[in-house]
Amino acid sequence: MRILMVEDEADLARRTIASLARAGITGEWLATAEDAAGFAGDGFNALIVDLGLPGASGLDLVRDLRRRGVVTPILILTARSSWQEKVEGLNAGADDFLVKPVRSEELVARLHALARRTAGHLVSRLANGALALDTGTREAWLEGRPVLLTRNEFRLLKAFLLEPSRTLSREAIVDRLYALDTERDLNTVEVLVGRLRRKIGRARVVTVRGFGYRLEP
């Protein structure tokens, strides 16, 4: 199981991720909602969000993710304990709500419960025009014919299909392709887009100059 934590208290984030690691859960950490703005859920089983983030709030982040169609389970972990804030967080799209401080055993149990609850209930097939993709079997089709994709080509097409009307910047694409702690090279995006175009048709991936790339039906 792999989670992403959005928490501005560095010591707390490090302690939490270390606790989760002892329970066999891999964790990565971001400090602000802005850092997580390009999150699309790829490769993560759950998201832990603090409400009291600097800049945009955790609640803003949850609302934005759900508005963009991100279905990854979200657990709010916050020092705010009023029932009104809990209701607001759940109504914004969070799946669970915990108040700090929390024992690591309970956090682990809640994360596993979220994973069990969502298993088998996520939409696995994505489509846009003549393109279709199954996120479970990692198969892709163009006009009903199979398209063989590499791992990163599959991830890129999935990112486009999850947000078909959005222009994805090179930075946003890199966020969806690579783990947060790996070395990143923005120049690889152009190469990857070129390879995907050769397989699904050049006209289907449009270059928006100065912004990035967008999928067309």
Secondary structure, DSSP 8 states (H G I E B T S, - for coil): -EEEEE-S-HHHHHHHHHHHHHTT-EEEEESSTTTTTT---TT-SEEEE-SS-SSS-HHHHHHHHHHTT--S-EEEEES---HHHHHHHHHHT-SEEEESS--HHHHHHHHHHHHHHHTTTS--EEEETTEEEETTTTEEEETTEE----HHHHHHHHHHHHSTTS-B-HHHHHHHHS-TTS---THHHHHHHHHHHHHH-GGGEEEETTTEEEE--
